[in-house]
Amino acid sequence: MKPVDHNNDDLLLRYLSGSCSAGEREEVELKLKTDGAFKQSYQEYRFIWEQSALSASTKEADWQTLRQRMGFVKTTYQSPMRFLMRIAAVALVFLTVSSGLYLYWNVPGYGRWVVFETGASADSLVLPDASIVFLNRNSSLKFKSAFGQNERYVALDGEGYFEVRPDLNKPFSVDAGPVTVKVVGTAFHLNNNSDVVELNVTEGSVSLSNKRESTIVNQGEWALAGARVLGKGQVTSQNFLSWKTGELDFDKASLSEIAAALTRHFPEIKSFRIEEGSEVLVTTHFKNESLEMITNELQVHFQKNFALNNGVLIISN
């Protein structure tokens, strides 16, 4: 373990308080550019400093007391009461620092962890490694503000499409509830909105695993998994990305297939009910069209009525 450099600590505290000299300020700024360990110490001290509500206006007496509490100035024994008060002061500083570091290292949105959330519409973000993630509505992604040296880790809640920047030495993993997805550089769709996770791979290969088993899913394949891998097959439609592209494409699709795609695409449709089936197969394409425009065309193809009632798409003669 690298020994603690109290000179650096003392210098950082004086830098944060604004009480350092011009030469010391230049020294700190140079080290921040060239010394990774020093920069890490600075970030942690700055975080604790800000949470302690201290500033450059701190009185000299308070500054000296802070230095004493953090162990940078030796003091002599004076009296039992003063000794107990010093212990209490050190304990208070320890609790403050511990709480601050715990928040910094563990709580999303407070320190090194970032949580990106979407509301009623889809959105996208660029990760620290320049990978791009598109999130569907009502989804969130948790990740570190700076990835580690050996891994790139994120956690998905909801639905997203990942375009992962290749890095053979630093695998990219996604925690999606009951399963984990690992890649080194590829593109894939992941839906974690239920106990069964859906994966569609559009480029490269993806390792899909849970606590019991794992499988490789290649470009053009889909997989479903929960507590166990439920199935894998060939992708026959790109409609799983309609929330991102705005496109719905049907090639000799049945009435039930189209109804399911519409339910997935439009948030106002919670479920569908087909009162009487049809043997008609439809080939058509929609892009950024409203539900009303789409159902008006489908009514002509299937010779049926499409009506949305309390979130249920009812298809009847």
Secondary structure, DSSP 8 states (H G I E B T S, - for coil): -----HHHHHHHHHHHHT-S-HHHHHHHHHHHHH-HHHHHHHHHHHHHHHHTT--TT--HHHHHHHHHHTTSS------HHHHHHHHHHHHHHHHHHHHHHHHHHHSTTTSSEEEEE--SS-EEEE-TTS-EEEE-TT-EEEEESS--SS-EEEEEESEEEEE----TTS-EEEEETTEEEEESS-EEEEE-SSSSEEEEEEESEEEEE-SS-EEEEETTEEEEESSSEEEEEE----GGGHHHH-EEEEEEE-HHHHHHHHHHH-TT--EEEESS-----EEEEEES--HHHHHHHHHHHHT-EEEEETTEEEEE-
